Amino acid sequence: MNAATQTRFLGDTAQVDHLVPLGDIIRPENFAMERERIFRRSWLPVAHRHDFPERGSYRVIEVPLF
């Protein structure tokens, strides 16, 4: 894990039953799985209908997946 993904919760953890280590969640393989299971299986809104001046207009957008 690099410095950009390191963080610490500084609040009161006395009432927390279970802490999940951030390093276990933010890993490249988890991100790859989320891209496949979430983002590739659903439509992503990239424009509003008012962005298209007339019937039949369309827009092509390249969405980077990091």
PDBQT receptor file of N, H, CA, C and O in Angstrom, charges set to zero:
ATOM      1  N   MET A   1       0.847  -1.176   0.000  1.00  0.00    +0.000 N 
ATOM      2  CA  MET A   1       0.000   0.000   0.000  1.00  0.00    +0.000 C 
ATOM      3  C   MET A   1       0.886   1.230   0.000  1.00  0.00    +0.000 C 
ATOM      4  O   MET A   1       1.849   1.309   0.763  1.00  0.00    +0.000 OA
ATOM      5  N   ASN A   2       0.560   2.197  -0.861  1.00  0.00    +0.000 N 
ATOM      6  H   ASN A   2      -0.222   2.133  -1.480  1.00  0.00    +0.000 HD
ATOM      7  CA  ASN A   2       1.382   3.395  -0.928  1.00  0.00    +0.000 C 
ATOM      8  C   ASN A   2       0.825   4.492  -0.026  1.00  0.00    +0.000 C 
ATOM      9  O   ASN A   2      -0.229   4.327   0.589  1.00  0.00    +0.000 OA
ATOM     10  N   ALA A   3       1.536   5.605   0.048  1.00  0.00    +0.000 N 
ATOM     11  H   ALA A   3       2.392   5.739  -0.451  1.00  0.00    +0.000 HD
ATOM     12  CA  ALA A   3       1.150   6.690   0.943  1.00  0.00    +0.000 C 
ATOM     13  C   ALA A   3      -0.205   7.280   0.580  1.00  0.00    +0.000 C 
ATOM     14  O   ALA A   3      -0.906   7.787   1.456  1.00  0.00    +0.000 OA
ATOM     15  N   ALA A   4      -0.591   7.226  -0.699  1.00  0.00    +0.000 N 
ATOM     16  H   ALA A   4      -0.021   6.814  -1.411  1.00  0.00    +0.000 HD
ATOM     17  CA  ALA A   4      -1.867   7.799  -1.121  1.00  0.00    +0.000 C 
ATOM     18  C   ALA A   4      -3.056   7.024  -0.582  1.00  0.00    +0.000 C 
ATOM     19  O   ALA A   4      -4.141   7.591  -0.449  1.00  0.00    +0.000 OA
ATOM     20  N   THR A   5      -2.887   5.752  -0.269  1.00  0.00    +0.000 N 
ATOM     21  H   THR A   5      -2.005   5.292  -0.377  1.00  0.00    +0.000 HD
ATOM     22  CA  THR A   5      -4.006   4.956   0.214  1.00  0.00    +0.000 C 
ATOM     23  C   THR A   5      -3.959   4.706   1.717  1.00  0.00    +0.000 C 
ATOM     24  O   THR A   5      -4.847   4.045   2.255  1.00  0.00    +0.000 OA
ATOM     25  N   GLN A   6      -2.982   5.201   2.380  1.00  0.00    +0.000 N 
ATOM     26  H   GLN A   6      -2.260   5.738   1.943  1.00  0.00    +0.000 HD
ATOM     27  CA  GLN A   6      -2.897   5.012   3.824  1.00  0.00    +0.000 C 
ATOM     28  C   GLN A   6      -3.766   6.044   4.524  1.00  0.00    +0.000 C 
ATOM     29  O   GLN A   6      -3.761   7.221   4.164  1.00  0.00    +0.000 OA
ATOM     30  N   THR A   7      -4.499   5.602   5.510  1.00  0.00    +0.000 N 
ATOM     31  H   THR A   7      -4.504   4.645   5.802  1.00  0.00    +0.000 HD
ATOM     32  CA  THR A   7      -5.343   6.498   6.281  1.00  0.00    +0.000 C 
ATOM     33  C   THR A   7      -5.542   5.917   7.670  1.00  0.00    +0.000 C 
ATOM     34  O   THR A   7      -5.219   4.758   7.932  1.00  0.00    +0.000 OA
ATOM     35  N   ARG A   8      -6.077   6.740   8.544  1.00  0.00    +0.000 N 
ATOM     36  H   ARG A   8      -6.339   7.681   8.330  1.00  0.00    +0.000 HD
ATOM     37  CA  ARG A   8      -6.330   6.278   9.903  1.00  0.00    +0.000 C 
ATOM     38  C   ARG A   8      -7.597   6.952  10.401  1.00  0.00    +0.000 C 
ATOM     39  O   ARG A   8      -7.795   8.152  10.208  1.00  0.00    +0.000 OA
ATOM     40  N   PHE A   9      -8.447   6.169  11.041  1.00  0.00    +0.000 N 
ATOM     41  H   PHE A   9      -8.286   5.195  11.198  1.00  0.00    +0.000 HD
ATOM     42  CA  PHE A   9      -9.645   6.713  11.647  1.00  0.00    +0.000 C 
ATOM     43  C   PHE A   9      -9.263   7.226  13.024  1.00  0.00    +0.000 C 
ATOM     44  O   PHE A   9      -8.777   6.466  13.861  1.00  0.00    +0.000 OA
ATOM     45  N   LEU A  10      -9.479   8.506  13.260  1.00  0.00    +0.000 N 
ATOM     46  H   LEU A  10      -9.874   9.124  12.580  1.00  0.00    +0.000 HD
ATOM     47  CA  LEU A  10      -9.055   9.110  14.519  1.00  0.00    +0.000 C 
ATOM     48  C   LEU A  10     -10.203   9.295  15.496  1.00  0.00    +0.000 C 
ATOM     49  O   LEU A  10     -10.027   9.911  16.547  1.00  0.00    +0.000 OA
ATOM     50  N   GLY A  11     -11.366   8.775  15.167  1.00  0.00    +0.000 N 
ATOM     51  H   GLY A  11     -11.509   8.274  14.313  1.00  0.00    +0.000 HD
ATOM     52  CA  GLY A  11     -12.524   8.936  16.043  1.00  0.00    +0.000 C 
ATOM     53  C   GLY A  11     -12.529   7.918  17.182  1.00  0.00    +0.000 C 
ATOM     54  O   GLY A  11     -11.570   7.168  17.362  1.00  0.00    +0.000 OA
ATOM     55  N   ASP A  12     -13.596   7.904  17.929  1.00  0.00    +0.000 N 
ATOM     56  H   ASP A  12     -14.375   8.514  17.782  1.00  0.00    +0.000 HD
ATOM     57  CA  ASP A  12     -13.765   7.005  19.061  1.00  0.00    +0.000 C 
ATOM     58  C   ASP A  12     -14.182   5.628  18.559  1.00  0.00    +0.000 C 
ATOM     59  O   ASP A  12     -15.275   5.472  18.015  1.00  0.00    +0.000 OA
ATOM     60  N   THR A  13     -13.336   4.648  18.733  1.00  0.00    +0.000 N 
ATOM     61  H   THR A  13     -12.447   4.775  19.174  1.00  0.00    +0.000 HD
ATOM     62  CA  THR A  13     -13.631   3.283  18.281  1.00  0.00    +0.000 C 
ATOM     63  C   THR A  13     -14.093   2.374  19.413  1.00  0.00    +0.000 C 
ATOM     64  O   THR A  13     -14.199   1.161  19.226  1.00  0.00    +0.000 OA
ATOM     65  N   ALA A  14     -14.369   2.939  20.577  1.00  0.00    +0.000 N 
ATOM     66  H   ALA A  14     -14.283   3.924  20.728  1.00  0.00    +0.000 HD
ATOM     67  CA  ALA A  14     -14.754   2.126  21.733  1.00  0.00    +0.000 C 
ATOM     68  C   ALA A  14     -16.045   1.341  21.478  1.00  0.00    +0.000 C 
ATOM     69  O   ALA A  14     -16.187   0.228  21.985  1.00  0.00    +0.000 OA
ATOM     70  N   GLN A  15     -16.980   1.888  20.712  1.00  0.00    +0.000 N 
ATOM     71  H   GLN A  15     -16.864   2.792  20.300  1.00  0.00    +0.000 HD
ATOM     72  CA  GLN A  15     -18.264   1.232  20.456  1.00  0.00    +0.000 C 
ATOM     73  C   GLN A  15     -18.265   0.391  19.175  1.00  0.00    +0.000 C 
ATOM     74  O   GLN A  15     -19.291  -0.191  18.821  1.00  0.00    +0.000 OA
ATOM     75  N   VAL A  16     -17.143   0.322  18.487  1.00  0.00    +0.000 N 
ATOM     76  H   VAL A  16     -16.310   0.795  18.774  1.00  0.00    +0.000 HD
ATOM     77  CA  VAL A  16     -17.060  -0.428  17.235  1.00  0.00    +0.000 C 
ATOM     78  C   VAL A  16     -16.760  -1.890  17.542  1.00  0.00    +0.000 C 
ATOM     79  O   VAL A  16     -15.777  -2.206  18.213  1.00  0.00    +0.000 OA
ATOM     80  N   ASP A  17     -17.621  -2.782  17.042  1.00  0.00    +0.000 N 
ATOM     81  H   ASP A  17     -18.419  -2.526  16.496  1.00  0.00    +0.000 HD
ATOM     82  CA  ASP A  17     -17.442  -4.212  17.292  1.00  0.00    +0.000 C 
ATOM     83  C   ASP A  17     -16.324  -4.816  16.468  1.00  0.00    +0.000 C 
ATOM     84  O   ASP A  17     -15.609  -5.699  16.941  1.00  0.00    +0.000 OA
ATOM     85  N   HIS A  18     -16.165  -4.339  15.218  1.00  0.00    +0.000 N 
ATOM     86  H   HIS A  18     -16.746  -3.621  14.834  1.00  0.00    +0.000 HD
ATOM     87  CA  HIS A  18     -15.202  -4.961  14.316  1.00  0.00    +0.000 C 
ATOM     88  C   HIS A  18     -14.615  -3.899  13.391  1.00  0.00    +0.000 C 
ATOM     89  O   HIS A  18     -15.356  -3.180  12.721  1.00  0.00    +0.000 OA
ATOM     90  N   LEU A  19     -13.321  -3.800  13.353  1.00  0.00    +0.000 N 
ATOM     91  H   LEU A  19     -12.718  -4.384  13.897  1.00  0.00    +0.000 HD
ATOM     92  CA  LEU A  19     -12.644  -2.884  12.451  1.00  0.00    +0.000 C 
ATOM     93  C   LEU A  19     -12.172  -3.648  11.220  1.00  0.00    +0.000 C 
ATOM     94  O   LEU A  19     -11.658  -4.761  11.338  1.00  0.00    +0.000 OA
ATOM     95  N   VAL A  20     -12.341  -3.067  10.061  1.00  0.00    +0.000 N 
ATOM     96  H   VAL A  20     -12.758  -2.163   9.966  1.00  0.00    +0.000 HD
ATOM     97  CA  VAL A  20     -11.884  -3.678   8.817  1.00  0.00    +0.000 C 
ATOM     98  C   VAL A  20     -10.628  -2.938   8.382  1.00  0.00    +0.000 C 
ATOM     99  O   VAL A  20     -10.697  -1.741   8.103  1.00  0.00    +0.000 OA
ATOM    100  N   PRO A  21      -9.480  -3.609   8.314  1.00  0.00    +0.000 N 
ATOM    101  CA  PRO A  21      -8.250  -2.950   7.896  1.00  0.00    +0.000 C 
ATOM    102  C   PRO A  21      -8.375  -2.430   6.461  1.00  0.00    +0.000 C 
ATOM    103  O   PRO A  21      -8.761  -3.175   5.560  1.00  0.00    +0.000 OA
ATOM    104  N   LEU A  22      -8.055  -1.179   6.255  1.00  0.00    +0.000 N 
ATOM    105  H   LEU A  22      -7.741  -0.574   6.986  1.00  0.00    +0.000 HD
ATOM    106  CA  LEU A  22      -8.168  -0.553   4.943  1.00  0.00    +0.000 C 
ATOM    107  C   LEU A  22      -7.295  -1.271   3.913  1.00  0.00    +0.000 C 
ATOM    108  O   LEU A  22      -7.687  -1.398   2.753  1.00  0.00    +0.000 OA
ATOM    109  N   GLY A  23      -6.142  -1.729   4.317  1.00  0.00    +0.000 N 
ATOM    110  H   GLY A  23      -5.823  -1.625   5.259  1.00  0.00    +0.000 HD
ATOM    111  CA  GLY A  23      -5.245  -2.420   3.403  1.00  0.00    +0.000 C 
ATOM    112  C   GLY A  23      -5.836  -3.684   2.816  1.00  0.00    +0.000 C 
ATOM    113  O   GLY A  23      -5.446  -4.105   1.727  1.00  0.00    +0.000 OA
ATOM    114  N   ASP A  24      -6.778  -4.299   3.528  1.00  0.00    +0.000 N 
ATOM    115  H   ASP A  24      -7.095  -3.958   4.412  1.00  0.00    +0.000 HD
ATOM    116  CA  ASP A  24      -7.430  -5.509   3.019  1.00  0.00    +0.000 C 
ATOM    117  C   ASP A  24      -8.474  -5.190   1.947  1.00  0.00    +0.000 C 
ATOM    118  O   ASP A  24      -8.854  -6.064   1.167  1.00  0.00    +0.000 OA
ATOM    119  N   ILE A  25      -8.930  -3.951   1.909  1.00  0.00    +0.000 N 
ATOM    120  H   ILE A  25      -8.622  -3.241   2.542  1.00  0.00    +0.000 HD
ATOM    121  CA  ILE A  25      -9.972  -3.558   0.962  1.00  0.00    +0.000 C 
ATOM    122  C   ILE A  25      -9.387  -2.905  -0.283  1.00  0.00    +0.000 C 
ATOM    123  O   ILE A  25      -9.806  -3.210  -1.400  1.00  0.00    +0.000 OA
ATOM    124  N   ILE A  26      -8.430  -2.018  -0.100  1.00  0.00    +0.000 N 
ATOM    125  H   ILE A  26      -8.090  -1.770   0.807  1.00  0.00    +0.000 HD
ATOM    126  CA  ILE A  26      -7.864  -1.263  -1.227  1.00  0.00    +0.000 C 
ATOM    127  C   ILE A  26      -6.671  -2.024  -1.785  1.00  0.00    +0.000 C 
ATOM    128  O   ILE A  26      -5.524  -1.793  -1.401  1.00  0.00    +0.000 OA
ATOM    129  N   ARG A  27      -6.969  -2.924  -2.688  1.00  0.00    +0.000 N 
ATOM    130  H   ARG A  27      -7.900  -3.112  -3.000  1.00  0.00    +0.000 HD
ATOM    131  CA  ARG A  27      -5.936  -3.697  -3.379  1.00  0.00    +0.000 C 
ATOM    132  C   ARG A  27      -6.283  -3.737  -4.849  1.00  0.00    +0.000 C 
ATOM    133  O   ARG A  27      -7.461  -3.699  -5.204  1.00  0.00    +0.000 OA
ATOM    134  N   PRO A  28      -5.286  -3.814  -5.713  1.00  0.00    +0.000 N 
ATOM    135  CA  PRO A  28      -5.562  -3.839  -7.159  1.00  0.00    +0.000 C 
ATOM    136  C   PRO A  28      -6.511  -4.959  -7.579  1.00  0.00    +0.000 C 
ATOM    137  O   PRO A  28      -7.345  -4.752  -8.460  1.00  0.00    +0.000 OA
ATOM    138  N   GLU A  29      -6.404  -6.127  -6.976  1.00  0.00    +0.000 N 
ATOM    139  H   GLU A  29      -5.726  -6.295  -6.261  1.00  0.00    +0.000 HD
ATOM    140  CA  GLU A  29      -7.288  -7.230  -7.365  1.00  0.00    +0.000 C 
ATOM    141  C   GLU A  29      -8.739  -6.961  -6.957  1.00  0.00    +0.000 C 
ATOM    142  O   GLU A  29      -9.660  -7.386  -7.654  1.00  0.00    +0.000 OA
ATOM    143  N   ASN A  30      -8.955  -6.264  -5.842  1.00  0.00    +0.000 N 
ATOM    144  H   ASN A  30      -8.207  -5.919  -5.275  1.00  0.00    +0.000 HD
ATOM    145  CA  ASN A  30     -10.319  -5.895  -5.455  1.00  0.00    +0.000 C 
ATOM    146  C   ASN A  30     -10.892  -4.862  -6.421  1.00  0.00    +0.000 C 
ATOM    147  O   ASN A  30     -12.063  -4.939  -6.791  1.00  0.00    +0.000 OA
ATOM    148  N   PHE A  31     -10.070  -3.899  -6.828  1.00  0.00    +0.000 N 
ATOM    149  H   PHE A  31      -9.119  -3.837  -6.528  1.00  0.00    +0.000 HD
ATOM    150  CA  PHE A  31     -10.523  -2.884  -7.776  1.00  0.00    +0.000 C 
ATOM    151  C   PHE A  31     -10.870  -3.523  -9.117  1.00  0.00    +0.000 C 
ATOM    152  O   PHE A  31     -11.871  -3.161  -9.735  1.00  0.00    +0.000 OA
ATOM    153  N   ALA A  32     -10.062  -4.454  -9.564  1.00  0.00    +0.000 N 
ATOM    154  H   ALA A  32      -9.249  -4.748  -9.062  1.00  0.00    +0.000 HD
ATOM    155  CA  ALA A  32     -10.334  -5.154 -10.824  1.00  0.00    +0.000 C 
ATOM    156  C   ALA A  32     -11.659  -5.924 -10.743  1.00  0.00    +0.000 C 
ATOM    157  O   ALA A  32     -12.431  -5.942 -11.702  1.00  0.00    +0.000 OA
ATOM    158  N   MET A  33     -11.911  -6.547  -9.612  1.00  0.00    +0.000 N 
ATOM    159  H   MET A  33     -11.284  -6.533  -8.834  1.00  0.00    +0.000 HD
ATOM    160  CA  MET A  33     -13.154  -7.291  -9.419  1.00  0.00    +0.000 C 
ATOM    161  C   MET A  33     -14.347  -6.330  -9.429  1.00  0.00    +0.000 C 
ATOM    162  O   MET A  33     -15.370  -6.637 -10.043  1.00  0.00    +0.000 OA
ATOM    163  N   GLU A  34     -14.240  -5.179  -8.768  1.00  0.00    +0.000 N 
ATOM    164  H   GLU A  34     -13.410  -4.929  -8.270  1.00  0.00    +0.000 HD
ATOM    165  CA  GLU A  34     -15.327  -4.203  -8.756  1.00  0.00    +0.000 C 
ATOM    166  C   GLU A  34     -15.602  -3.659 -10.160  1.00  0.00    +0.000 C 
ATOM    167  O   GLU A  34     -16.758  -3.491 -10.547  1.00  0.00    +0.000 OA
ATOM    168  N   ARG A  35     -14.541  -3.386 -10.916  1.00  0.00    +0.000 N 
ATOM    169  H   ARG A  35     -13.602  -3.523 -10.601  1.00  0.00    +0.000 HD
ATOM    170  CA  ARG A  35     -14.739  -2.908 -12.291  1.00  0.00    +0.000 C 
ATOM    171  C   ARG A  35     -15.540  -3.915 -13.091  1.00  0.00    +0.000 C 
ATOM    172  O   ARG A  35     -16.456  -3.542 -13.824  1.00  0.00    +0.000 OA
ATOM    173  N   GLU A  36     -15.203  -5.180 -12.958  1.00  0.00    +0.000 N 
ATOM    174  H   GLU A  36     -14.458  -5.482 -12.363  1.00  0.00    +0.000 HD
ATOM    175  CA  GLU A  36     -15.870  -6.227 -13.730  1.00  0.00    +0.000 C 
ATOM    176  C   GLU A  36     -17.309  -6.457 -13.255  1.00  0.00    +0.000 C 
ATOM    177  O   GLU A  36     -18.227  -6.536 -14.070  1.00  0.00    +0.000 OA
ATOM    178  N   ARG A  37     -17.501  -6.562 -11.946  1.00  0.00    +0.000 N 
ATOM    179  H   ARG A  37     -16.754  -6.497 -11.283  1.00  0.00    +0.000 HD
ATOM    180  CA  ARG A  37     -18.809  -6.932 -11.403  1.00  0.00    +0.000 C 
ATOM    181  C   ARG A  37     -19.786  -5.774 -11.268  1.00  0.00    +0.000 C 
ATOM    182  O   ARG A  37     -20.995  -5.998 -11.213  1.00  0.00    +0.000 OA
ATOM    183  N   ILE A  38     -19.297  -4.561 -11.214  1.00  0.00    +0.000 N 
ATOM    184  H   ILE A  38     -18.315  -4.380 -11.258  1.00  0.00    +0.000 HD
ATOM    185  CA  ILE A  38     -20.194  -3.418 -11.022  1.00  0.00    +0.000 C 
ATOM    186  C   ILE A  38     -20.253  -2.547 -12.268  1.00  0.00    +0.000 C 
ATOM    187  O   ILE A  38     -21.316  -2.395 -12.869  1.00  0.00    +0.000 OA
ATOM    188  N   PHE A  39     -19.135  -1.982 -12.654  1.00  0.00    +0.000 N 
ATOM    189  H   PHE A  39     -18.272  -2.106 -12.165  1.00  0.00    +0.000 HD
ATOM    190  CA  PHE A  39     -19.132  -0.956 -13.686  1.00  0.00    +0.000 C 
ATOM    191  C   PHE A  39     -19.322  -1.492 -15.095  1.00  0.00    +0.000 C 
ATOM    192  O   PHE A  39     -19.888  -0.789 -15.932  1.00  0.00    +0.000 OA
ATOM    193  N   ARG A  40     -18.879  -2.690 -15.391  1.00  0.00    +0.000 N 
ATOM    194  H   ARG A  40     -18.419  -3.260 -14.711  1.00  0.00    +0.000 HD
ATOM    195  CA  ARG A  40     -19.045  -3.230 -16.746  1.00  0.00    +0.000 C 
ATOM    196  C   ARG A  40     -20.425  -3.823 -16.974  1.00  0.00    +0.000 C 
ATOM    197  O   ARG A  40     -20.780  -4.137 -18.110  1.00  0.00    +0.000 OA
ATOM    198  N   ARG A  41     -21.204  -3.982 -15.920  1.00  0.00    +0.000 N 
ATOM    199  H   ARG A  41     -20.915  -3.727 -14.997  1.00  0.00    +0.000 HD
ATOM    200  CA  ARG A  41     -22.506  -4.626 -16.054  1.00  0.00    +0.000 C 
ATOM    201  C   ARG A  41     -23.679  -3.653 -15.993  1.00  0.00    +0.000 C 
ATOM    202  O   ARG A  41     -24.833  -4.080 -16.003  1.00  0.00    +0.000 OA
ATOM    203  N   SER A  42     -23.409  -2.388 -15.930  1.00  0.00    +0.000 N 
ATOM    204  H   SER A  42     -22.472  -2.041 -15.922  1.00  0.00    +0.000 HD
ATOM    205  CA  SER A  42     -24.514  -1.437 -15.859  1.00  0.00    +0.000 C 
ATOM    206  C   SER A  42     -24.227  -0.224 -16.732  1.00  0.00    +0.000 C 
ATOM    207  O   SER A  42     -23.079   0.065 -17.068  1.00  0.00    +0.000 OA
ATOM    208  N   TRP A  43     -25.280   0.467 -17.086  1.00  0.00    +0.000 N 
ATOM    209  H   TRP A  43     -26.213   0.232 -16.814  1.00  0.00    +0.000 HD
ATOM    210  CA  TRP A  43     -25.143   1.687 -17.869  1.00  0.00    +0.000 C 
ATOM    211  C   TRP A  43     -24.570   2.776 -16.976  1.00  0.00    +0.000 C 
ATOM    212  O   TRP A  43     -24.911   2.873 -15.798  1.00  0.00    +0.000 OA
ATOM    213  N   LEU A  44     -23.702   3.586 -17.547  1.00  0.00    +0.000 N 
ATOM    214  H   LEU A  44     -23.425   3.507 -18.504  1.00  0.00    +0.000 HD
ATOM    215  CA  LEU A  44     -23.143   4.729 -16.827  1.00  0.00    +0.000 C 
ATOM    216  C   LEU A  44     -23.653   5.999 -17.502  1.00  0.00    +0.000 C 
ATOM    217  O   LEU A  44     -23.359   6.224 -18.676  1.00  0.00    +0.000 OA
ATOM    218  N   PRO A  45     -24.407   6.831 -16.793  1.00  0.00    +0.000 N 
ATOM    219  CA  PRO A  45     -24.895   8.052 -17.419  1.00  0.00    +0.000 C 
ATOM    220  C   PRO A  45     -23.738   9.005 -17.727  1.00  0.00    +0.000 C 
ATOM    221  O   PRO A  45     -22.946   9.335 -16.845  1.00  0.00    +0.000 OA
ATOM    222  N   VAL A  46     -23.650   9.431 -18.957  1.00  0.00    +0.000 N 
ATOM    223  H   VAL A  46     -24.293   9.163 -19.674  1.00  0.00    +0.000 HD
ATOM    224  CA  VAL A  46     -22.547  10.312 -19.374  1.00  0.00    +0.000 C 
ATOM    225  C   VAL A  46     -23.046  11.612 -19.984  1.00  0.00    +0.000 C 
ATOM    226  O   VAL A  46     -22.246  12.502 -20.273  1.00  0.00    +0.000 OA
ATOM    227  N   ALA A  47     -24.359  11.739 -20.187  1.00  0.00    +0.000 N 
ATOM    228  H   ALA A  47     -25.009  11.017 -19.952  1.00  0.00    +0.000 HD
ATOM    229  CA  ALA A  47     -24.906  12.956 -20.777  1.00  0.00    +0.000 C 
ATOM    230  C   ALA A  47     -26.382  13.055 -20.410  1.00  0.00    +0.000 C 
ATOM    231  O   ALA A  47     -27.012  12.071 -20.023  1.00  0.00    +0.000 OA
ATOM    232  N   HIS A  48     -26.904  14.237 -20.538  1.00  0.00    +0.000 N 
ATOM    233  H   HIS A  48     -26.393  15.037 -20.852  1.00  0.00    +0.000 HD
ATOM    234  CA  HIS A  48     -28.321  14.494 -20.296  1.00  0.00    +0.000 C 
ATOM    235  C   HIS A  48     -29.014  14.632 -21.652  1.00  0.00    +0.000 C 
ATOM    236  O   HIS A  48     -28.371  14.983 -22.642  1.00  0.00    +0.000 OA
ATOM    237  N   ARG A  49     -30.266  14.369 -21.702  1.00  0.00    +0.000 N 
ATOM    238  H   ARG A  49     -30.788  14.084 -20.898  1.00  0.00    +0.000 HD
ATOM    239  CA  ARG A  49     -30.991  14.438 -22.977  1.00  0.00    +0.000 C 
ATOM    240  C   ARG A  49     -30.915  15.824 -23.610  1.00  0.00    +0.000 C 
ATOM    241  O   ARG A  49     -31.013  15.958 -24.830  1.00  0.00    +0.000 OA
ATOM    242  N   HIS A  50     -30.742  16.847 -22.790  1.00  0.00    +0.000 N 
ATOM    243  H   HIS A  50     -30.662  16.738 -21.799  1.00  0.00    +0.000 HD
ATOM    244  CA  HIS A  50     -30.630  18.204 -23.323  1.00  0.00    +0.000 C 
ATOM    245  C   HIS A  50     -29.287  18.439 -24.034  1.00  0.00    +0.000 C 
ATOM    246  O   HIS A  50     -29.115  19.447 -24.719  1.00  0.00    +0.000 OA
ATOM    247  N   ASP A  51     -28.339  17.506 -23.867  1.00  0.00    +0.000 N 
ATOM    248  H   ASP A  51     -28.480  16.687 -23.310  1.00  0.00    +0.000 HD
ATOM    249  CA  ASP A  51     -27.048  17.620 -24.543  1.00  0.00    +0.000 C 
ATOM    250  C   ASP A  51     -27.139  17.253 -26.024  1.00  0.00    +0.000 C 
ATOM    251  O   ASP A  51     -26.174  17.441 -26.765  1.00  0.00    +0.000 OA
ATOM    252  N   PHE A  52     -28.283  16.734 -26.459  1.00  0.00    +0.000 N 
ATOM    253  H   PHE A  52     -29.066  16.581 -25.856  1.00  0.00    +0.000 HD
ATOM    254  CA  PHE A  52     -28.445  16.295 -27.833  1.00  0.00    +0.000 C 
ATOM    255  C   PHE A  52     -29.430  17.219 -28.540  1.00  0.00    +0.000 C 
ATOM    256  O   PHE A  52     -30.608  17.256 -28.184  1.00  0.00    +0.000 OA
ATOM    257  N   PRO A  53     -28.961  17.961 -29.535  1.00  0.00    +0.000 N 
ATOM    258  CA  PRO A  53     -29.777  19.003 -30.150  1.00  0.00    +0.000 C 
ATOM    259  C   PRO A  53     -30.987  18.501 -30.944  1.00  0.00    +0.000 C 
ATOM    260  O   PRO A  53     -31.998  19.197 -31.037  1.00  0.00    +0.000 OA
ATOM    261  N   GLU A  54     -30.889  17.315 -31.507  1.00  0.00    +0.000 N 
ATOM    262  H   GLU A  54     -30.067  16.750 -31.432  1.00  0.00    +0.000 HD
ATOM    263  CA  GLU A  54     -32.009  16.841 -32.320  1.00  0.00    +0.000 C 
ATOM    264  C   GLU A  54     -32.109  15.324 -32.258  1.00  0.00    +0.000 C 
ATOM    265  O   GLU A  54     -31.172  14.648 -31.832  1.00  0.00    +0.000 OA
ATOM    266  N   ARG A  55     -33.228  14.803 -32.676  1.00  0.00    +0.000 N 
ATOM    267  H   ARG A  55     -33.990  15.351 -33.022  1.00  0.00    +0.000 HD
ATOM    268  CA  ARG A  55     -33.468  13.357 -32.679  1.00  0.00    +0.000 C 
ATOM    269  C   ARG A  55     -32.419  12.667 -33.552  1.00  0.00    +0.000 C 
ATOM    270  O   ARG A  55     -32.136  13.114 -34.663  1.00  0.00    +0.000 OA
ATOM    271  N   GLY A  56     -31.850  11.585 -33.046  1.00  0.00    +0.000 N 
ATOM    272  H   GLY A  56     -32.080  11.221 -32.143  1.00  0.00    +0.000 HD
ATOM    273  CA  GLY A  56     -30.826  10.853 -33.780  1.00  0.00    +0.000 C 
ATOM    274  C   GLY A  56     -29.406  11.276 -33.425  1.00  0.00    +0.000 C 
ATOM    275  O   GLY A  56     -28.444  10.639 -33.853  1.00  0.00    +0.000 OA
ATOM    276  N   SER A  57     -29.268  12.349 -32.643  1.00  0.00    +0.000 N 
ATOM    277  H   SER A  57     -30.050  12.867 -32.295  1.00  0.00    +0.000 HD
ATOM    278  CA  SER A  57     -27.930  12.768 -32.213  1.00  0.00    +0.000 C 
ATOM    279  C   SER A  57     -27.368  11.727 -31.256  1.00  0.00    +0.000 C 
ATOM    280  O   SER A  57     -28.122  11.041 -30.567  1.00  0.00    +0.000 OA
ATOM    281  N   TYR A  58     -26.070  11.611 -31.213  1.00  0.00    +0.000 N 
ATOM    282  H   TYR A  58     -25.457  12.169 -31.773  1.00  0.00    +0.000 HD
ATOM    283  CA  TYR A  58     -25.444  10.682 -30.279  1.00  0.00    +0.000 C 
ATOM    284  C   TYR A  58     -24.091  11.212 -29.861  1.00  0.00    +0.000 C 
ATOM    285  O   TYR A  58     -23.575  12.167 -30.442  1.00  0.00    +0.000 OA
ATOM    286  N   ARG A  59     -23.525  10.587 -28.854  1.00  0.00    +0.000 N 
ATOM    287  H   ARG A  59     -23.944   9.812 -28.382  1.00  0.00    +0.000 HD
ATOM    288  CA  ARG A  59     -22.229  10.986 -28.318  1.00  0.00    +0.000 C 
ATOM    289  C   ARG A  59     -21.435   9.718 -28.020  1.00  0.00    +0.000 C 
ATOM    290  O   ARG A  59     -21.982   8.756 -27.481  1.00  0.00    +0.000 OA
ATOM    291  N   VAL A  60     -20.177   9.712 -28.361  1.00  0.00    +0.000 N 
ATOM    292  H   VAL A  60     -19.733  10.494 -28.799  1.00  0.00    +0.000 HD
ATOM    293  CA  VAL A  60     -19.282   8.610 -28.051  1.00  0.00    +0.000 C 
ATOM    294  C   VAL A  60     -18.291   9.113 -27.015  1.00  0.00    +0.000 C 
ATOM    295  O   VAL A  60     -17.624  10.126 -27.225  1.00  0.00    +0.000 OA
ATOM    296  N   ILE A  61     -18.197   8.410 -25.907  1.00  0.00    +0.000 N 
ATOM    297  H   ILE A  61     -18.738   7.587 -25.737  1.00  0.00    +0.000 HD
ATOM    298  CA  ILE A  61     -17.311   8.827 -24.822  1.00  0.00    +0.000 C 
ATOM    299  C   ILE A  61     -16.465   7.627 -24.403  1.00  0.00    +0.000 C 
ATOM    300  O   ILE A  61     -16.989   6.540 -24.159  1.00  0.00    +0.000 OA
ATOM    301  N   GLU A  62     -15.174   7.835 -24.324  1.00  0.00    +0.000 N 
ATOM    302  H   GLU A  62     -14.749   8.718 -24.523  1.00  0.00    +0.000 HD
ATOM    303  CA  GLU A  62     -14.246   6.813 -23.832  1.00  0.00    +0.000 C 
ATOM    304  C   GLU A  62     -14.143   6.987 -22.317  1.00  0.00    +0.000 C 
ATOM    305  O   GLU A  62     -13.711   8.036 -21.838  1.00  0.00    +0.000 OA
ATOM    306  N   VAL A  63     -14.537   5.971 -21.575  1.00  0.00    +0.000 N 
ATOM    307  H   VAL A  63     -14.888   5.119 -21.964  1.00  0.00    +0.000 HD
ATOM    308  CA  VAL A  63     -14.489   6.020 -20.113  1.00  0.00    +0.000 C 
ATOM    309  C   VAL A  63     -13.263   5.236 -19.661  1.00  0.00    +0.000 C 
ATOM    310  O   VAL A  63     -13.222   4.016 -19.817  1.00  0.00    +0.000 OA
ATOM    311  N   PRO A  64     -12.257   5.920 -19.100  1.00  0.00    +0.000 N 
ATOM    312  CA  PRO A  64     -11.047   5.210 -18.666  1.00  0.00    +0.000 C 
ATOM    313  C   PRO A  64     -11.345   4.322 -17.454  1.00  0.00    +0.000 C 
ATOM    314  O   PRO A  64     -12.075   4.716 -16.545  1.00  0.00    +0.000 OA
ATOM    315  N   LEU A  65     -10.781   3.148 -17.457  1.00  0.00    +0.000 N 
ATOM    316  H   LEU A  65     -10.187   2.828 -18.195  1.00  0.00    +0.000 HD
ATOM    317  CA  LEU A  65     -10.954   2.228 -16.331  1.00  0.00    +0.000 C 
ATOM    318  C   LEU A  65      -9.683   2.140 -15.487  1.00  0.00    +0.000 C 
ATOM    319  O   LEU A  65      -9.450   1.138 -14.810  1.00  0.00    +0.000 OA
ATOM    320  N   PHE A  66      -8.879   3.171 -15.530  1.00  0.00    +0.000 N 
ATOM    321  H   PHE A  66      -9.068   3.984 -16.080  1.00  0.00    +0.000 HD
ATOM    322  CA  PHE A  66      -7.633   3.288 -14.760  1.00  0.00    +0.000 C 
ATOM    323  C   PHE A  66      -6.600   2.323 -15.204  1.00  0.00    +0.000 C 
ATOM    324  O   PHE A  66      -5.499   2.299 -14.652  1.00  0.00    +0.000 OA
TER     325      PHE A  66
